[in-house]
Amino acid sequence: MGTKSVPANFYLLDTVVVVIVLQSRASITHNMPDAIGPVWLIPCNFCGITFQLEHSNNMKGFNKYQLQEELKKALHNRKQDNARYFFYDDFLTIEYNDQSDWIYSDWKGYQTESSVKDGCEKLYNAVKAFYCSKILNDNTNVIGIWTPASAWVGGTWLPRMKEAGLKYFAWVYSPSALSRLSTDESIRNTDVPDMVQTFEDIKSARRWLSGK
C-alpha cells in the first residue's frame, strides 16, 4: 500500500479525527485516539491509499457546533463523491455511474503486468462494492503493449469477475496497435468471451451497455 502526503485540515471531535483533505475528492473520518509522533496515519480503504497527514495546531479554538455542521456537510458530499470515484491514480480511474448503473474504468498511459493486475483487482472490488453487473472499460488513453498480463486477465481475472456478478464488459480499444493486440490476446485466453464486447469508440460502447 502506498503512502501519499497531502495538505489537510483536521480536528479532534471526541475520539474521532475529522480530516478534510484539500486535494482529495472526499473527506475522511477515522477513529484515531492517539497521534503517532508529529504525523497522523489515516487509512483510506475507499481508495486503497494511506494518507500521511502532518500534524498542525488547527485543533485549537474551533466552534464545536460549527464543526459538527461542517462534518455533516462533508459527509454528505462524501456520499455523493463515493458514488462516483472509487479509485483514482495516474494509471487508472474507476468511477461508478449510478444513473446508468455501470462502472467506468479509464486506463491511462503505459501499463505493466503489475499495474494491470493491480487495476483489475480494484475493478473486482468495485463490482463487489456496488453489486454492479456492467463495466465500461476504456483503453482509449492506453499506450503500448501489456501482453505479459494477457493470459492472467483472460484466464483468471475475467472468470472471477463473472463469478462476482459481472455480466457485460464493454471494452473500448486503444488506438495503439500493440495495446489492441494485448486486448485481443486476453479475450483469446478467456473461457467467458460472451461476456466481453469490444468497440472502436466509447460512444458505441455506451450505446451497447445502455441496452443491457
BAMIKOL-19419 format. One line per field, with one value per residue (C-alpha): residue in three letters; x, y, z. Coordinates in nm, 4 decimals. Last residue first. Example, Ala and Ser with C-alpha at 12.3 -4.5 7.8 and 13.67 -1.06 7.14 Angstrom:
r SER; ALA .
u 1.3670; 1.2300 .
v -0.1060; -0.4500 .
w 0.7140; 0.7800 .
//
This chain:
r LYS; GLY; SER; LEU; TRP; ARG; ARG; ALA; SER; LYS; ILE; ASP; GLU; PHE; THR; GLN; VAL; MET; ASP; PRO; VAL; ASP; THR; ASN; ARG; ILE; SER; GLU; ASP; THR; SER; LEU; ARG; SER; LEU; ALA; SER; PRO; SER; TYR; VAL; TRP; ALA; PHE; TYR; LYS; LEU; GLY; ALA; GLU; LYS; MET; ARG; PRO; LEU; TRP; THR; GLY; GLY; VAL; TRP; ALA; SER; ALA; PRO; THR; TRP; ILE; GLY; ILE; VAL; ASN; THR; ASN; ASP; ASN; LEU; ILE; LYS; SER; CYS; TYR; PHE; ALA; LYS; VAL; ALA; ASN; TYR; LEU; LYS; GLU; CYS; GLY; ASP; LYS; VAL; SER; SER; GLU; THR; GLN; TYR; GLY; LYS; TRP; ASP; SER; TYR; ILE; TRP; ASP; SER; GLN; ASP; ASN; TYR; GLU; ILE; THR; LEU; PHE; ASP; ASP; TYR; PHE; PHE; TYR; ARG; ALA; ASN; ASP; GLN; LYS; ARG; ASN; HIS; LEU; ALA; LYS; LYS; LEU; GLU; GLU; GLN; LEU; GLN; TYR; LYS; ASN; PHE; GLY; LYS; MET; ASN; ASN; SER; HIS; GLU; LEU; GLN; PHE; THR; ILE; GLY; CYS; PHE; ASN; CYS; PRO; ILE; LEU; TRP; VAL; PRO; GLY; ILE; ALA; ASP; PRO; MET; ASN; HIS; THR; ILE; SER; ALA; ARG; SER; GLN; LEU; VAL; ILE; VAL; VAL; VAL; VAL; THR; ASP; LEU; LEU; TYR; PHE; ASN; ALA; PRO; VAL; SER; LYS; THR; GLY; MET .
u -2.8272; -2.9277; -2.7236; -2.4138; -2.4427; -2.4925; -2.2106; -1.9727; -2.0686; -1.9947; -1.6678; -1.5105; -1.3685; -1.5601; -1.5035; -1.7714; -1.6951; -1.9363; -1.9561; -1.5798; -1.6111; -1.3472; -1.0744; -0.7347; -0.8497; -1.0057; -0.6767; -0.4874; -0.7338; -0.6691; -0.2917; -0.3009; -0.5115; -0.2376; 0.0219; -0.1880; -0.2283; -0.5652; -0.6804; -0.9889; -1.3032; -1.4052; -1.7720; -1.7938; -2.1452; -2.2443; -2.0323; -2.1651; -1.8540; -1.8385; -1.8212; -1.5373; -1.3518; -1.3843; -1.2429; -0.9496; -0.8060; -0.7746; -0.8325; -0.6592; -0.3913; -0.3074; -0.2988; -0.0677; 0.2592; 0.0719; 0.0870; 0.1813; 0.1887; -0.0177; -0.3554; -0.5682; -0.8583; -0.8492; -1.1972; -1.3630; -1.7352; -1.8362; -2.1784; -2.3120; -2.2760; -2.3190; -2.1558; -1.8879; -1.8409; -1.8024; -1.5710; -1.3521; -1.3065; -1.2215; -0.9539; -0.8183; -0.8025; -0.6075; -0.3444; -0.3170; -0.2781; -0.0325; 0.1862; 0.1913; 0.2870; 0.0691; 0.1850; -0.0560; -0.4060; -0.6869; -1.0337; -1.2710; -1.6427; -1.8670; -2.2297; -2.5685; -2.6579; -2.7711; -2.5375; -2.2256; -1.9488; -1.5994; -1.2607; -0.9553; -0.6356; -0.2660; -0.2148; -0.4405; -0.8042; -1.0289; -1.3967; -1.4992; -1.8651; -2.0892; -1.8097; -1.8410; -2.2064; -2.1521; -1.8506; -2.0514; -2.2996; -2.0122; -1.8579; -2.1900; -2.2474; -1.8871; -1.9247; -2.2331; -2.0479; -1.7564; -1.9870; -2.1366; -1.7901; -1.6585; -1.2832; -1.0236; -0.7450; -0.7446; -0.5598; -0.2256; -0.0849; 0.0165; 0.1363; -0.1029; 0.0139; -0.2760; -0.2830; -0.4166; -0.6692; -0.9260; -1.2167; -0.9999; -0.8462; -0.6032; -0.5173; -0.1643; -0.1325; 0.2166; 0.4066; 0.4551; 0.1831; -0.1261; -0.3657; -0.7391; -0.7763; -1.1251; -1.1450; -1.3329; -1.2338; -1.3404; -1.3676; -1.2449; -0.8901; -0.6525; -0.7765; -0.8252; -1.0616; -0.9839; -1.2127; -1.0363; -1.2877; -1.2380; -1.4349; -1.4049; -1.0391; -0.9839; -0.8059; -0.7071; -0.5142; -0.2169; -0.1341; 0.1482; 0.0825; 0.1639; 0.1411; 0.0000 .
v -0.4306; -0.1639; 0.1054; -0.1145; -0.1201; 0.2566; 0.3259; 0.1068; 0.2803; 0.6210; 0.4940; 0.4195; 0.1213; -0.1323; -0.4769; -0.6952; -0.9244; -1.1521; -1.3947; -1.4484; -1.6315; -1.9075; -1.6496; -1.6638; -1.5382; -1.2384; -1.1507; -1.1843; -0.9476; -0.6855; -0.7286; -0.6861; -0.3730; -0.2355; -0.3032; -0.1339; 0.1800; 0.3476; 0.1742; -0.0426; 0.0145; -0.2937; -0.3242; -0.5955; -0.7226; -0.9857; -0.9150; -1.0808; -1.1742; -1.5118; -1.3261; -1.1132; -1.4234; -1.5649; -1.2355; -1.2380; -1.5856; -1.6958; -1.3717; -1.1231; -1.3737; -1.4671; -1.1015; -0.9788; -1.0250; -0.8842; -0.5241; -0.3423; 0.0289; 0.3317; 0.3361; 0.6517; 0.4989; 0.1854; 0.2403; -0.0452; 0.0271; -0.2297; -0.3835; -0.6236; -0.3981; -0.5041; -0.1678; -0.2988; -0.6352; -0.4821; -0.2177; -0.4785; -0.6605; -0.3292; -0.2644; -0.6146; -0.5338; -0.2184; -0.4061; -0.6788; -0.4269; -0.2166; -0.5204; -0.6533; -0.3063; -0.0420; 0.2656; 0.5576; 0.5688; 0.3237; 0.4743; 0.2384; 0.3193; 0.1071; 0.0722; 0.1559; 0.4122; 0.6737; 0.5462; 0.5825; 0.4350; 0.5622; 0.3937; 0.5912; 0.4172; 0.4766; 0.8057; 0.7052; 0.7333; 0.4619; 0.4525; 0.7970; 0.8250; 0.7120; 0.7992; 1.1608; 1.1863; 1.0113; 1.2325; 1.5458; 1.4398; 1.3500; 1.6930; 1.8685; 1.6755; 1.7439; 2.1146; 2.1187; 1.9349; 2.1751; 2.4739; 2.3257; 2.2552; 2.6042; 2.5845; 2.7457; 2.4931; 2.1892; 2.3725; 2.3236; 2.1003; 1.7359; 1.6248; 1.3892; 1.0660; 0.9303; 0.5526; 0.4527; 0.1862; 0.4375; 0.3784; 0.1962; 0.5304; 0.4550; 0.7730; 0.7950; 1.1112; 1.2558; 1.4508; 1.1412; 0.8867; 1.0635; 0.8783; 0.8203; 0.7699; 0.6667; 0.7661; 1.0242; 1.1134; 1.3958; 1.3081; 1.4269; 1.4722; 1.7658; 1.9525; 1.6517; 1.7462; 1.5014; 1.4588; 1.2686; 1.0942; 1.0328; 1.3415; 1.5760; 1.6349; 1.8482; 1.8122; 2.0436; 1.8782; 1.9044; 1.5673; 1.3221; 0.9950; 0.6469; 0.3379; 0.0000 .
w -2.1334; -2.3853; -2.2127; -2.2489; -2.6261; -2.6544; -2.4097; -2.6092; -2.9332; -2.7795; -2.6325; -2.9690; -3.1545; -2.9508; -2.7981; -2.6372; -2.3444; -2.1545; -2.4473; -2.4209; -2.0857; -2.1084; -2.1581; -2.3295; -2.6695; -2.4955; -2.3272; -2.6560; -2.8231; -2.5544; -2.5785; -2.9570; -2.9144; -2.6876; -2.9554; -3.2247; -3.0119; -3.0790; -2.7584; -2.7874; -2.5823; -2.3828; -2.2872; -2.0205; -1.9536; -1.6971; -1.3870; -1.0715; -0.8723; -1.0501; -1.3803; -1.2477; -1.1368; -1.4902; -1.6263; -1.3826; -1.4245; -1.7866; -1.9740; -1.7446; -1.6398; -2.0000; -2.1011; -1.8239; -2.0129; -2.3174; -2.1945; -2.5152; -2.5791; -2.4854; -2.3095; -2.3350; -2.5278; -2.3122; -2.1645; -1.9762; -1.9433; -1.6836; -1.6160; -1.3483; -1.0429; -0.6830; -0.5985; -0.3608; -0.5317; -0.8769; -0.7312; -0.5613; -0.8924; -1.0558; -0.7923; -0.8568; -1.2272; -1.1528; -0.9524; -1.2142; -1.4957; -1.2944; -1.2176; -1.5731; -1.6856; -1.8479; -2.0390; -2.0330; -1.8898; -1.8123; -1.7635; -1.5836; -1.5788; -1.3595; -1.4607; -1.3186; -1.5859; -1.3340; -1.0611; -1.2743; -1.0599; -1.1276; -1.1585; -1.2695; -1.3767; -1.4420; -1.2579; -0.9719; -0.8654; -0.7270; -0.6337; -0.7521; -0.8472; -0.5653; -0.3275; -0.4410; -0.3433; -0.0129; 0.0502; -0.0108; 0.2565; 0.4892; 0.4357; 0.5017; 0.8224; 0.9271; 0.8589; 1.0789; 1.3543; 1.3195; 1.3553; 1.6703; 1.8140; 1.7442; 1.6922; 1.9158; 1.8908; 1.6598; 1.3827; 1.5589; 1.2858; 1.2446; 0.9014; 0.7283; 0.5670; 0.3638; 0.3312; -0.0089; -0.1105; -0.2389; -0.0037; 0.2476; 0.3463; 0.6257; 0.8209; 0.9537; 1.1623; 1.1904; 1.4579; 1.6760; 1.6059; 1.7294; 1.9566; 1.9620; 1.5854; 1.4788; 1.1115; 0.9120; 0.5580; 0.3292; -0.0352; -0.3704; -0.2492; -0.2695; 0.0360; 0.2586; 0.5395; 0.8175; 1.1148; 1.3894; 1.6069; 1.9777; 2.0946; 1.7952; 1.7121; 1.4031; 1.0712; 0.7897; 0.5105; 0.2783; 0.1216; 0.1769; -0.0040; 0.1198; -0.0968; 0.0000 .
//
